[in-house]
Amino acid sequence: MTFVDLHTHSTASDGTVHPRELAQLAKDAGLAAIALTDHDTTVGLPPCNQACQEVGIEFVPGIEISTDPGPRINTDGIERRRGTLHLLGLFIRHDDEKLAQVADRMRKARDSRNPAVIAKLQELGVRIEYEEVLKLAREQNTKIIGRPHIAQILVQKSYAKSITDAFTKYLKFGCPAFVRRNYLSPQQAIDAIHHAGGLAILAHPVQLVMPDPDELEYAIAKLKELGLDGLEARHSDHTPAQVRQYEALADRFDLLTSGGSDFHGHRKPIEIASQNVPYAVYKKLKQAHEQRK
């Protein structure tokens, strides 16, 4: 069977592999198609596209945008925050003006959050300075500075055993150094993706942190009303049972499915092509995009 990977990151955001090198990695892994979905930027798309043409694999221009998941009301009547709600834009125009404005706003929000995370870590007794994070990003030639860079410093200083451990102990939703960004609404992100000619896909639904199936179903239904085109069923954070659950939800709401590794290079212990996303998934997405055009 032929496979694809529709969720990867490069040095254009917070990955460690250059966009051109990503194409060769994909080719070496036996992939037929790859999507580059860097956080809040499209600058890596042209060089990755060119490299994919050179090595003979199909390319999907993409982006990943963080949005506000909104509050939820638990059965005890208390309002709590959900986890994270990220949207992938697949088959976008890399030079779309509206998408560029959205990406710029999100980069500025990320830049304002990073010092706040450092301040929280310092309050917890962690000896870390923001200049260390900036220096690491310069050394790795990454364009978007975020929590993965902070996590890497925590590992270097032995405050965490791994990047994953750093997120689990300090940085992810619900942890002591977590700081929520000033996000776009899901509607704003979906509209920007559609303006750029793309398909709006809910990334890694598990990160919404909705163990109640009814709550998750309600959230998917609301996103569908906003224009959601599909959801990412296969992802490195998803168990086989969750893959089946998300595929069933996509079928229930007449949504497309997508899938990818969420590859970031050596920053995360996730290999490119690790999710065995069938080529048929890519083909169906491509057909939907062409029909929309």
C-alpha positions as a Markdown table, in Angstrom:
| # | Residue | x | y | z |
|---|---|---|---|---|
| 1 | Met | 0.0 | 0.0 | 0.0 |
| 2 | Thr | 1.1 | 3.5 | -0.7 |
| 3 | Phe | 1.2 | 6.1 | 2.1 |
| 4 | Val | 1.2 | 9.8 | 2.7 |
| 5 | Asp | 2.0 | 12.2 | 5.6 |
| 6 | Leu | -0.3 | 15.3 | 5.7 |
| 7 | His | 1.0 | 16.9 | 8.9 |
| 8 | Thr | 4.7 | 17.9 | 9.2 |
| 9 | His | 6.8 | 20.9 | 10.3 |
| 10 | Ser | 10.1 | 22.4 | 9.2 |
| 11 | Thr | 12.6 | 25.1 | 10.3 |
| 12 | Ala | 10.1 | 27.6 | 8.9 |
| 13 | Ser | 8.3 | 27.2 | 12.2 |
| 14 | Asp | 9.4 | 25.0 | 15.1 |
| 15 | Gly | 10.8 | 21.9 | 13.3 |
| 16 | Thr | 14.5 | 21.0 | 12.9 |
| 17 | Val | 14.5 | 19.9 | 9.2 |
| 18 | His | 14.7 | 22.5 | 6.4 |
| 19 | Pro | 11.7 | 22.5 | 4.0 |
| 20 | Arg | 13.8 | 21.3 | 1.1 |
| 21 | Glu | 15.3 | 18.4 | 3.2 |
| 22 | Leu | 11.8 | 17.4 | 4.3 |
| 23 | Ala | 11.0 | 16.4 | 0.7 |
| 24 | Gln | 14.0 | 14.0 | 0.5 |
| 25 | Leu | 13.1 | 12.5 | 3.9 |
| 26 | Ala | 9.6 | 11.9 | 2.6 |
| 27 | Lys | 10.9 | 10.3 | -0.5 |
| 28 | Asp | 13.3 | 8.1 | 1.4 |
| 29 | Ala | 10.4 | 7.0 | 3.7 |
| 30 | Gly | 8.6 | 5.8 | 0.6 |
| 31 | Leu | 5.8 | 8.4 | 0.8 |
| 32 | Ala | 3.8 | 9.3 | -2.3 |
| 33 | Ala | 2.7 | 12.8 | -1.0 |
| 34 | Ile | 3.5 | 15.1 | 1.9 |
| 35 | Ala | 2.0 | 18.2 | 3.4 |
| 36 | Leu | 4.0 | 20.9 | 5.1 |
| 37 | Thr | 1.9 | 22.5 | 7.8 |
| 38 | Asp | 4.1 | 24.9 | 9.7 |
| 39 | His | 2.7 | 26.9 | 12.6 |
| 40 | Asp | 1.4 | 30.3 | 11.5 |
| 41 | Thr | 3.6 | 30.7 | 8.4 |
| 42 | Thr | 3.7 | 29.7 | 4.8 |
| 43 | Val | 7.3 | 30.7 | 4.0 |
| 44 | Gly | 8.5 | 27.1 | 3.8 |
| 45 | Leu | 5.9 | 26.1 | 1.2 |
| 46 | Pro | 7.7 | 27.3 | -2.1 |
| 47 | Pro | 11.0 | 25.6 | -1.4 |
| 48 | Cys | 9.4 | 22.4 | -0.2 |
| 49 | Asn | 7.1 | 22.3 | -3.2 |
| 50 | Gln | 10.1 | 22.7 | -5.5 |
| 51 | Ala | 12.1 | 20.0 | -3.7 |
| 52 | Cys | 9.1 | 17.6 | -3.9 |
| 53 | Gln | 8.9 | 18.2 | -7.7 |
| 54 | Glu | 12.6 | 17.4 | -7.9 |
| 55 | Val | 12.4 | 14.1 | -6.0 |
| 56 | Gly | 9.1 | 13.1 | -7.6 |
| 57 | Ile | 6.5 | 13.1 | -4.8 |
| 58 | Glu | 3.2 | 15.1 | -4.6 |
| 59 | Phe | 3.1 | 18.2 | -2.4 |
| 60 | Val | 0.2 | 19.7 | -0.3 |
| 61 | Pro | 0.8 | 23.3 | 0.8 |
| 62 | Gly | -0.6 | 23.7 | 4.3 |
| 63 | Ile | -0.5 | 25.6 | 7.6 |
| 64 | Glu | -1.5 | 25.0 | 11.2 |
| 65 | Ile | -3.4 | 27.6 | 13.1 |
| 66 | Ser | -4.1 | 27.6 | 16.8 |
| 67 | Thr | -7.6 | 28.8 | 17.8 |
| 68 | Asp | -9.6 | 29.4 | 21.0 |
| 69 | Pro | -11.4 | 26.2 | 22.0 |
| 70 | Gly | -13.8 | 28.2 | 24.2 |
| 71 | Pro | -15.1 | 27.3 | 27.6 |
| 72 | Arg | -17.0 | 24.2 | 28.6 |
| 73 | Ile | -19.6 | 23.6 | 31.3 |
| 74 | Asn | -19.0 | 20.4 | 33.3 |
| 75 | Thr | -21.8 | 18.4 | 34.9 |
| 76 | Asp | -21.0 | 20.2 | 38.2 |
| 77 | Gly | -22.0 | 23.5 | 36.5 |
| 78 | Ile | -18.4 | 24.9 | 36.6 |
| 79 | Glu | -17.0 | 26.6 | 33.5 |
| 80 | Arg | -13.6 | 25.1 | 32.6 |
| 81 | Arg | -11.3 | 25.5 | 29.6 |
| 82 | Arg | -10.9 | 22.8 | 27.0 |
| 83 | Gly | -7.5 | 21.7 | 25.8 |
| 84 | Thr | -6.2 | 23.0 | 22.4 |
| 85 | Leu | -8.0 | 23.4 | 19.1 |
| 86 | His | -5.7 | 23.5 | 16.1 |
| 87 | Leu | -6.9 | 23.8 | 12.5 |
| 88 | Leu | -4.9 | 22.6 | 9.5 |
| 89 | Gly | -5.3 | 24.3 | 6.2 |
| 90 | Leu | -4.6 | 22.0 | 3.3 |
| 91 | Phe | -4.2 | 22.9 | -0.3 |
| 92 | Ile | -3.9 | 26.6 | 0.5 |
| 93 | Arg | -2.4 | 29.4 | -1.6 |
| 94 | His | 0.8 | 30.3 | 0.1 |
| 95 | Asp | 0.6 | 34.0 | -0.9 |
| 96 | Asp | -3.0 | 34.6 | 0.2 |
| 97 | Glu | -3.3 | 38.1 | 1.8 |
| 98 | Lys | -6.0 | 37.3 | 4.4 |
| 99 | Leu | -4.1 | 34.1 | 5.5 |
| 100 | Ala | -0.9 | 36.1 | 5.8 |
| 101 | Gln | -2.7 | 38.6 | 8.1 |
| 102 | Val | -4.0 | 35.8 | 10.3 |
| 103 | Ala | -0.5 | 34.2 | 10.5 |
| 104 | Asp | 1.1 | 37.5 | 11.4 |
| 105 | Arg | -1.4 | 38.0 | 14.3 |
| 106 | Met | -0.8 | 34.5 | 15.6 |
| 107 | Arg | 3.0 | 34.9 | 15.5 |
| 108 | Lys | 2.7 | 38.1 | 17.5 |
| 109 | Ala | 0.6 | 36.3 | 20.1 |
| 110 | Arg | 3.1 | 33.5 | 20.3 |
| 111 | Asp | 5.9 | 36.0 | 20.8 |
| 112 | Ser | 4.1 | 37.7 | 23.7 |
| 113 | Arg | 3.3 | 34.4 | 25.4 |
| 114 | Asn | 6.9 | 33.0 | 25.5 |
| 115 | Pro | 8.2 | 35.5 | 28.1 |
| 116 | Ala | 5.1 | 34.8 | 30.2 |
| 117 | Val | 5.9 | 31.1 | 30.2 |
| 118 | Ile | 9.5 | 31.8 | 31.2 |
| 119 | Ala | 8.2 | 34.0 | 34.1 |
| 120 | Lys | 6.0 | 31.2 | 35.3 |
| 121 | Leu | 8.9 | 28.8 | 35.2 |
| 122 | Gln | 11.1 | 31.2 | 37.1 |
| 123 | Glu | 8.3 | 31.4 | 39.8 |
| 124 | Leu | 8.5 | 27.6 | 40.1 |
| 125 | Gly | 12.2 | 27.8 | 40.8 |
| 126 | Val | 13.4 | 26.8 | 37.3 |
| 127 | Arg | 16.6 | 28.7 | 36.4 |
| 128 | Ile | 15.9 | 29.7 | 32.9 |
| 129 | Glu | 16.3 | 32.9 | 30.9 |
| 130 | Tyr | 14.4 | 33.9 | 27.7 |
| 131 | Glu | 17.7 | 34.7 | 26.1 |
| 132 | Glu | 18.7 | 31.0 | 26.3 |
| 133 | Val | 15.5 | 30.2 | 24.3 |
| 134 | Leu | 16.3 | 32.9 | 21.7 |
| 135 | Lys | 19.8 | 31.7 | 21.3 |
| 136 | Leu | 18.7 | 28.1 | 20.7 |
| 137 | Ala | 16.3 | 29.2 | 18.1 |
| 138 | Arg | 19.0 | 31.1 | 16.3 |
| 139 | Glu | 21.4 | 28.2 | 16.4 |
| 140 | Gln | 18.7 | 25.9 | 14.9 |
| 141 | Asn | 17.6 | 28.5 | 12.4 |
| 142 | Thr | 14.0 | 28.1 | 13.3 |
| 143 | Lys | 11.7 | 31.0 | 12.4 |
| 144 | Ile | 8.9 | 30.5 | 14.9 |
| 145 | Ile | 9.8 | 30.4 | 18.6 |
| 146 | Gly | 7.5 | 28.4 | 20.8 |
| 147 | Arg | 7.1 | 26.0 | 23.7 |
| 148 | Pro | 9.2 | 23.2 | 22.0 |
| 149 | His | 12.3 | 25.5 | 22.3 |
| 150 | Ile | 11.5 | 26.1 | 26.0 |
| 151 | Ala | 11.1 | 22.4 | 26.5 |
| 152 | Gln | 14.5 | 21.7 | 24.9 |
| 153 | Ile | 16.2 | 24.1 | 27.3 |
| 154 | Leu | 14.4 | 22.4 | 30.2 |
| 155 | Val | 15.8 | 19.1 | 29.0 |
| 156 | Gln | 19.3 | 20.5 | 28.6 |
| 157 | Lys | 19.2 | 21.8 | 32.2 |
| 158 | Ser | 17.9 | 18.5 | 33.5 |
| 159 | Tyr | 14.5 | 19.8 | 34.6 |
| 160 | Ala | 12.9 | 17.3 | 32.3 |
| 161 | Lys | 13.9 | 13.9 | 30.8 |
| 162 | Ser | 12.6 | 14.6 | 27.3 |
| 163 | Ile | 10.6 | 17.1 | 25.3 |
| 164 | Thr | 7.4 | 15.2 | 26.1 |
| 165 | Asp | 8.3 | 15.1 | 29.8 |
| 166 | Ala | 8.8 | 18.9 | 29.8 |
| 167 | Phe | 5.4 | 19.4 | 28.3 |
| 168 | Thr | 3.8 | 17.0 | 30.7 |
| 169 | Lys | 5.4 | 18.5 | 33.8 |
| 170 | Tyr | 5.4 | 22.2 | 32.9 |
| 171 | Leu | 4.1 | 23.4 | 29.5 |
| 172 | Lys | 0.9 | 21.7 | 28.2 |
| 173 | Phe | -2.7 | 22.7 | 29.1 |
| 174 | Gly | -3.4 | 22.3 | 32.8 |
| 175 | Cys | 0.3 | 22.4 | 33.8 |
| 176 | Pro | 1.9 | 25.0 | 36.1 |
| 177 | Ala | 3.7 | 27.0 | 33.4 |
| 178 | Phe | 1.0 | 26.9 | 30.8 |
| 179 | Val | 0.0 | 30.3 | 29.4 |
| 180 | Arg | -3.0 | 30.6 | 27.0 |
| 181 | Arg | -2.4 | 32.7 | 24.0 |
| 182 | Asn | -4.7 | 35.4 | 22.5 |
| 183 | Tyr | -6.2 | 33.0 | 19.9 |
| 184 | Leu | -8.3 | 33.5 | 16.9 |
| 185 | Ser | -11.8 | 32.1 | 17.0 |
| 186 | Pro | -12.3 | 28.9 | 15.0 |
| 187 | Gln | -14.6 | 30.8 | 12.6 |
| 188 | Gln | -11.8 | 33.3 | 11.9 |
| 189 | Ala | -9.3 | 30.5 | 11.2 |
| 190 | Ile | -11.7 | 28.5 | 9.0 |
| 191 | Asp | -12.7 | 31.7 | 7.0 |
| 192 | Ala | -9.0 | 32.5 | 6.4 |
| 193 | Ile | -8.2 | 28.9 | 5.3 |
| 194 | His | -11.2 | 29.0 | 2.9 |
| 195 | His | -10.2 | 32.4 | 1.6 |
| 196 | Ala | -6.8 | 30.9 | 0.7 |
| 197 | Gly | -8.6 | 28.2 | -1.2 |
| 198 | Gly | -7.9 | 25.5 | 1.4 |
| 199 | Leu | -9.7 | 22.8 | 3.3 |
| 200 | Ala | -10.1 | 23.3 | 7.0 |
| 201 | Ile | -9.2 | 20.2 | 9.0 |
| 202 | Leu | -9.5 | 19.8 | 12.8 |
| 203 | Ala | -6.0 | 18.7 | 13.9 |
| 204 | His | -5.4 | 16.0 | 16.5 |
| 205 | Pro | -8.9 | 15.9 | 18.1 |
| 206 | Val | -7.6 | 14.2 | 21.1 |
| 207 | Gln | -5.9 | 17.5 | 22.2 |
| 208 | Leu | -9.4 | 19.0 | 22.7 |
| 209 | Val | -9.3 | 17.0 | 25.9 |
| 210 | Met | -13.0 | 15.8 | 25.7 |
| 211 | Pro | -13.1 | 12.3 | 27.1 |
| 212 | Asp | -17.0 | 12.5 | 27.0 |
| 213 | Pro | -18.0 | 11.3 | 23.6 |
| 214 | Asp | -21.2 | 13.4 | 23.7 |
| 215 | Glu | -19.2 | 16.5 | 24.3 |
| 216 | Leu | -16.8 | 15.8 | 21.5 |
| 217 | Glu | -19.7 | 15.0 | 19.1 |
| 218 | Tyr | -21.3 | 18.3 | 20.0 |
| 219 | Ala | -18.0 | 20.2 | 19.4 |
| 220 | Ile | -17.6 | 18.6 | 16.0 |
| 221 | Ala | -21.1 | 19.4 | 15.1 |
| 222 | Lys | -20.6 | 23.1 | 16.0 |
| 223 | Leu | -17.3 | 23.2 | 14.0 |
| 224 | Lys | -19.1 | 21.7 | 11.0 |
| 225 | Glu | -21.7 | 24.5 | 11.2 |
| 226 | Leu | -18.7 | 27.0 | 11.0 |
| 227 | Gly | -17.5 | 25.4 | 7.8 |
| 228 | Leu | -15.1 | 22.6 | 9.0 |
| 229 | Asp | -14.2 | 20.3 | 6.1 |
| 230 | Gly | -12.7 | 17.4 | 7.9 |
| 231 | Leu | -10.8 | 16.0 | 10.9 |
| 232 | Glu | -7.4 | 14.4 | 11.4 |
| 233 | Ala | -8.2 | 10.8 | 12.3 |
| 234 | Arg | -4.7 | 9.4 | 12.2 |
| 235 | His | -2.1 | 11.2 | 14.3 |
| 236 | Ser | 0.8 | 10.2 | 16.5 |
| 237 | Asp | -1.2 | 11.0 | 19.7 |
| 238 | His | -4.1 | 8.8 | 18.7 |
| 239 | Thr | -4.7 | 5.3 | 19.8 |
| 240 | Pro | -6.2 | 2.8 | 17.4 |
| 241 | Ala | -9.5 | 3.1 | 19.2 |
| 242 | Gln | -9.4 | 6.8 | 18.9 |
| 243 | Val | -8.7 | 6.5 | 15.1 |
| 244 | Arg | -11.8 | 4.4 | 14.8 |
| 245 | Gln | -13.8 | 6.9 | 16.9 |
| 246 | Tyr | -12.7 | 9.9 | 14.8 |
| 247 | Glu | -13.3 | 8.1 | 11.5 |
| 248 | Ala | -16.8 | 7.2 | 12.7 |
| 249 | Leu | -17.4 | 10.9 | 13.7 |
| 250 | Ala | -16.2 | 12.0 | 10.2 |
| 251 | Asp | -18.7 | 9.6 | 8.6 |
| 252 | Arg | -21.5 | 10.7 | 10.9 |
| 253 | Phe | -21.0 | 14.4 | 10.0 |
| 254 | Asp | -20.1 | 13.9 | 6.4 |
| 255 | Leu | -16.5 | 15.2 | 6.9 |
| 256 | Leu | -13.3 | 14.3 | 5.2 |
| 257 | Thr | -10.5 | 12.6 | 7.1 |
| 258 | Ser | -6.8 | 13.4 | 7.1 |
| 259 | Gly | -3.8 | 12.0 | 8.9 |
| 260 | Gly | -0.2 | 12.7 | 9.6 |
| 261 | Ser | 2.7 | 12.2 | 11.9 |
| 262 | Asp | 3.1 | 15.8 | 13.2 |
| 263 | Phe | 6.8 | 15.4 | 12.5 |
| 264 | His | 9.1 | 18.0 | 14.0 |
| 265 | Gly | 12.5 | 16.5 | 13.3 |
| 266 | His | 14.6 | 15.6 | 16.3 |
| 267 | Arg | 12.6 | 17.9 | 18.6 |
| 268 | Lys | 10.0 | 15.2 | 19.1 |
| 269 | Pro | 10.3 | 11.4 | 19.1 |
| 270 | Ile | 8.0 | 11.0 | 16.1 |
| 271 | Glu | 9.2 | 9.7 | 12.7 |
| 272 | Ile | 7.9 | 11.0 | 9.4 |
| 273 | Ala | 5.5 | 8.5 | 7.7 |
| 274 | Ser | 4.9 | 6.8 | 11.1 |
| 275 | Gln | 1.0 | 6.9 | 10.8 |
| 276 | Asn | 0.6 | 4.8 | 7.6 |
| 277 | Val | -2.0 | 7.2 | 6.1 |
| 278 | Pro | -3.3 | 5.6 | 3.0 |
| 279 | Tyr | -2.9 | 7.3 | -0.4 |
| 280 | Ala | -6.7 | 7.1 | -0.8 |
| 281 | Val | -7.1 | 9.6 | 2.1 |
| 282 | Tyr | -5.0 | 12.1 | 0.1 |
| 283 | Lys | -6.7 | 11.4 | -3.1 |
| 284 | Lys | -10.2 | 12.1 | -1.6 |
| 285 | Leu | -9.0 | 15.4 | 0.0 |
| 286 | Lys | -7.5 | 16.4 | -3.4 |
| 287 | Gln | -10.7 | 15.6 | -5.2 |
| 288 | Ala | -12.7 | 17.7 | -2.7 |
| 289 | His | -10.3 | 20.6 | -3.1 |
| 290 | Glu | -10.6 | 20.4 | -6.9 |
| 291 | Gln | -14.4 | 20.3 | -6.8 |
| 292 | Arg | -14.4 | 23.4 | -4.5 |
| 293 | Lys | -12.3 | 25.3 | -7.0 |
